[in-house]
């Protein structure tokens, strides 16, 4: 799946510079002016990495960082502080707040991109068994599914359907494709089977079931937005 990165910066020129650079490496980027906007978005879109400025209008980046680290889901989320505050005490405070890396302005865009790639590689190795989307979390090692941190008991086919949809986020998956991939090429049943399983899957996921969208005449798409 595509990597989602949040960048939080009140300076529009820097915000756009970082956004364009990240998109150049194929990342999906959400750019925010305030920490409050980023914290609101994190409820529906689960980022793979966040870049925070410290001095922001309203809530400071370090305060937002502490709030994020209190959530068990984001204990290992890579977070970079990108700031003009270059004092030794500032760096210690930033790292103690939970930042993985501290970058001072002015900065090298190429160096920042290298840091991003390095943190994403480390994160991928440590969390490759976890897939997240908003309030939905899947542990692919144990085949456990959680919605709002509450366990969801799924059948084998329901789990495989959910996992396939998440692995194909950002595109519509047809009913025929789901039949072929989940039930196998020799399956001779009708596509109504998919609709029934999707219906029960939505019910079991509760509020997270709203992530599964029906695309009329085509199939299904999952999105945390």
N, C-alpha and C positions, 0 to 999 in steps of 0.2 A: 504494500500500500504506500501511497505518497506520504511523505513526512510533513507534518503540520508544525509550523513555527509561529509563535507570537512574538512581535517586537513592540515594545512599549516605550515611546519616545515623544516628548512634547515639541521638539524642534522638527518642524515639518521636513526640512531639507535632509536632515540626518535620517529621519524615519523613512523617507522615500529612497534614500541611498541604500540603506540596509535592506529594505523590502525588495528593491530591484536586484540587488546582488544575490539575495537568497533565492529569488525566483529564477535567476539565471542558472542555479544549480538544481532546478527542478522541484524545489520545495513549495508547498502551499503556505502562503504567508498571510497572517492577519495582523494589520498594523493599527495600533491604538495610541491615542494622545494621552490617556490617563490610565492609571492602575485600576480604577474602578471599572472602566470599560472592559479591560482584560479579564478581571475577576468575574464579571457578569457573563462573558463569553465562554469562560472555562466550564460553565455549567452545562453547555450544550455541545461544545467542541473540545475534545481532549488533545492538547498540544503534545508534541514530542520533545519540544525545547522552547524555552522562553528567554528573550533578551530584554532586560529591564534597565531603564535609566533610573538613577536614584532620585534626582531632584525633579519631581513631577508636580503639576498642579493638583492640589488635593492630597491624596494618600501618597506617601513616599514609596519608592520602589522597594526599599528594604522592609518596610512594614507589610507591603503586599506579599513579599517573599516569605516572611514569617507566617502569614495566614495560609499560604499555599502549603508550606511544609507541615502544618498541623493536620492536614488531610492525609490520611494513610495512603491514599491512591497516588499521591504526588511526592512521597518521600524521596524517590530516586529520580524524579523528573530533572533533567539537566537545565540549569538556570545560569545565565551569564549576566553580570552587572556591567553595563557600558555607561561610564560616567566621567564627568569632568573633575570629580572629587578624587584627587591623586595623593592625598596625605596617607601616611602609614597607618594612622588610627582609622581613617576612613576604610582602607582596604581590609584591615582586621575586622572592623565592624561588619562590613559587607559579607566577608567570608563566614563570620560567625553567625550571620543571619540565615545562612544556608546556601549561599551562592557556590557554584562549582568553579567559577572563573571570574576574575575581576579585570576588566579592560578599561584603560583610561583614555580619554579624549585629549588631543586628536589621536586617531587610531588608523591603522592600516586595514583597509577592507579585506585584502587578501589574507592577512593574519587572522582577522575575525572569522572569515569563512573556514580557515584551517582549524580554528578552535571549535567551531560548530561541528565540523565533520568528525573531529576527534571525540567530542562528547557524545555525538550520536552513535558512533561505533561502540563506545563503551556501554552506552545505554542499551543498545540492541543486544549485546552479549548478556547483560544482566537481567533483561526483562523480555527476552524473546518469547517466553512462554505466556505472556500476558497481552491480551488484546483489549483495548478500552475504547468506548465511544460514549461520551456524556456520562450518564448514570449506569451504563452497562459495562460489565467487566467479565472477561472470559479467561480462565486459566486453561490453556490447551494441554498442559501436562496432566492435570487431574480431571479435565473435562467438566470443571465446575463453572457455573454461570451465576453471576450476581447482578441484581438490579437494585440500585439504591442501597448497596451493601447487603441486600437480603438474598439468600440462595433461591434459585429457580430450578425446580426439578423438571428436566426435559427428557423426552424419549431420545433414542439414538438418532432417528431421522430429524427430529426437531433441532437437535444440537447441530447436526451436519448442515441443515438448511441455514441456521443462523450463522454458523462459521463461514459458509460459502458466500453469503450475502456480505458479511463484513470484509472478507478477503477481496470482494469485488465492489467496494465502496466507490461512489462517484459514477457508477454506470448502472443502467437498467439490465436486470437479468431476466431473460424470458422464462416462461413456464417450461418450455421444451428443454431449455438448457438445464434447468434445475432437475427435471426428470432424468436427463441423461447423466448428470454428474452425481446426483444423490441416489437415484434408484438403479442406475445402470442402463447401458444401451439396449439391453434385452427387455427392458420394462415395456409391457404392452397396455398398461392402464391409461386412463384419461388424465388431462391436466387438472381436472377437478380435485384430484388427490392433493396437488400442491396447494390449492385454495383452502382446503380443509386443514392441512397442516399449518399453513400460515395463520389461519384464524386461531387455532389453539395455541400456537406459539405466541401470538400477540397477547392473548389472555394471560398466559403464564408469566410473560415479561412485565405485565402491569403497565406502568407509565412508559417504560422503555419500549413497549410494543408499538408505540406511536412512531418510533424511528423507522419502522418498516412501512414504506409507502407503496400503494398500489398504483401502477402506471397503466391506465385503462388501455386495453387492446394490445399491451406489450408484455407486462410482467411485474416485477417488483424491484425496488431500489431501497437501500437502507441509508439513512443519514441522521446524524446527531443534531442537525440544525432544525 
